[in-house]
Each structure stands twice: as structure tokens, then as C-alpha cells.
């Protein structure tokens, strides 16, 4: 049986080869390339995720909105440069467009931070969004715990903080995070392990 062949667009195959379409966003990307007005479907699909990432990185609603808008404008303007790089091991439902979009968001956020006079801290008010439940006392405890966790996350080096946000807020896989950060999957696992160890140590009172 012939192995799948992936070309520039992930679908150009040699004669006799089987074409496997893995990237879930392929139809939307192709439609947007034909008609830019149809980019709105991609915008709707990823708006909340990009905004969430920008907000956790910048800690300000207005700054996050600006970064989100700039991300999608850049993505639309450079859509002709996007190259699908889905791999069989990524599994069904993989989106290399999502990884590409978040790489743009990462660069936009970095540029926005460089324009600031002060370095932002982790958004403590966001911790309240993570607390849920009807028991007031239990919710207050959870709020305190989550707030402490986000304070600790805010003190991490940028790459460790970013890998936690992408993994646990955006729920990205290790290969996706590797694509966003431009690191190997092994490096991402090391960053995640070190970040969790740092957070765990700080929350337990172990500074050693």
C-alpha cells in the first residue's frame, strides 16, 4: 500500500499515491484564499482562543483586543504564505493553521510588550474566571489557590509561563506547542516539567 504523500498544500501527491487530508482547517483556508471575505469562518473559530492567549500574556483587556485584531489582520495578509505541515502522527483533527496563527499571535504579543514601559504581571483577575461552584466558602478557597498559582506563574521565565498557558488554558498538544514556540517536542516537555516543578515548589513553600 502506498504511503501518503504531502506536498506544499498537503494534498499534491505522486501518481499512484494516496492523498490523506489531515488538517481540519484545510477547507476554510482554501476558501479564504479564493475569497478573503470567507476568512471570517477562521476568525470565528479561533477568535476566543487567540484573545484568551493574548489576555493571559498581556494581562489587559484592551491590549489583548489590540493584539487579537493585529494577529488576524497579519494572518489574513499572509495567508498565501501559510504552508500546511500536518503529519500522520498528529492524528485526526490536527490543525497546522492553528499553530501558524498562534505563532503570529506570539510575535504580536512580543512586539506589544516591547512597546510597554513596564513589564506586566499575570492577570490576577483572570483567576476568578477559573473558580466555579455554588459553595461560597469553597469558591473563596479556590480563588485564593488559583490567585496564588497565577502569581507564581507570572514570576516564571517567559517560555515556561507561555508553555503552561498554551497547555492548560489553550489545551494544546505537545506538538502544537512545539510549533508555536519553535522548539522541539522534547524541549517543550522539559519546559513544562520545570514550570510545574517551580510552581509546585513555590505553592508548597519549598524555595530550594
N, C-alpha and C positions, 0 to 999 in steps of 0.2 A: 504494500500500500504506500502510495506516495506521501511524503511528509508535506505539511503545509508550507507555503512559501509566502513571505511577507515582503512587499515592496515598499516604496515611499509612502503610499497611501494604505499599506497593509492589505491590498487586495490584488496587486498585479502579480500574476503567477506565470511560471513557465508552462508550456504545453504539457498536459497530462497531470499537472499537479492539482492538489485540492486546495481551494481557497477557503480559509477559515476566517470569519469575521468575529473578532473578539471585542473590539472597542464598542461599548454600548452607546457612545455618543456619535458614532460614525454617521448615521443618517442625518442627525441635526447639524453636524459640522458640514457635511456635503451640501445640505440645503442652504445653510448660511453662506457658503462660498458662492453658490449660484445667485442668491438674493440676500444681501446684507440685512434686509428687514426681518428675515427669518432667524437672525441671531437672537431674537427675543426669547426663543424657546430655550436656548442655552443660558441666557441671562436669568430667566425664571428658575431654571433647575438649580443654579449654583449661587444665586444671589445671597440667600441666607447663610450659606457656608462661608462664602468669601467675607461677608460682613462680620460674621462671628469670629473668624480668624483675625481680621483687622482690628476688631474691638479688643480681643484678648491681648493683642500685640501692642496696641496704642493706648488703651485704657480711656478712650474718649469717644463719645458717640459721633460728634461732628467730624473728628479726624477719621474715624472708621468709615463714615459715609463718603468722605472725600476719597479715601484710599480705595474703597469699593468701586466708586464711579470710575476712577482712573484705571483700575485693573481691567474693567470690562471694556473701556474705550481702547486701551492698549491691545487687549485680546482681539477685539474686532478689527482694529487697524493692522494687526499682524497675523490674521487668521490664515493668510496664504502661506505663511512660513511654518505653520504647525505641521509636524510630521508624526503620524500615528506610530507608536512603537509597542503595541500590545504584543505580549508573548504568551504562548500556550500555558506556561506555568502561572500566569496571572489569574487564570480561571475565568469563568463566565461572569459577565457584568463588570469587567475591568474597564477603566476609562483613562487612557493616556491624556485625553483632553483635560480632564480634571487636574492631573498632575501638572501639565503645562500651564493651566490657568493659575494654579497656586504658586508656581514659580514666578509668574508675573506679579502676583499679589505680594510675595516675599520681597521682590525688588522694589515695588511701590512703597511698601511699609518701611523698608530700609531707607529709601530716599526721603520719605516724610520725617523719619526720625532724625536724619542728619540735618534737617531744616529747623529742628527744635533747639531751643536754648537749654532746655533741661531734659534729663532722661526720665521718661515716665515710669511709674511703678505699676505693679499688677493691679488691675481694677478690682478693688475690694467689693464694690457694689455688685459686681457680677457674681460673687459668691452667693448672694441671696437668691439668685436665679436657680442655683443648684439645689437649694434646700426645698423640700416638699413635705407634705403631710398635714394632718389636722391637729396633731398634738402640739400645743403651743410650746410646752417646755422642751419636748424632744426636738422641735424645729429650732428652738433657740440654741440648743446644744449643737445641732448640726451646722447652724450658721456660724457659730464660733469655730467649729472644727474646720469648716471649709474656708473661712476667712484666714485662719492661721495657715492652712495649706497654701492658699494663693499668695499670702505674704512670703512664704518660703519659696514658692515658685518664682516670684518676682525677683528674688535675690540670686537666682541661678544664672550661670552664664547663658548668653543668648541662645546658643544651639541646644542646650539642654532644656531650656524653657520652651523653645519652639517645638521640639520633638514631643514634649508632653502635651502641648496644645493640639498638635496635629493627630496624636494618637488617641487622646481621651476626650477631646472636645469635637474634633472633626471626624474621629473614628476611622482614620486612615490606616491602611495596612503598612507593614514594614517596607515593601517595595514601593508603595506610593510615596511614603515619607522620604525614602532614599531619592526618588525622582525629584521631589520638591526641593530638597536641601542640596542636591547634587553630591550626595555621599553614597558610599556602598551600603548594602543592607547590613553587613557586619558592623560598620561604623554606627549605623542607626541603633542597632541593638545595644552596643556599648554605651552610647549616649543615653538611651532610655534606662538602662540598668543603673548607670551612675546618677542620673537625675532622680530616680526613685529612691536610691540608697541615700542620697543627700537629703531629700525631703523626709524620708522615714527617720533618719538620724536627727534632723532638726526638730521634728514634731515629738520625738521621744526624749528630747533633751540631751541627746548624745552629740556633742560637738567634735568628738575625736575622730 
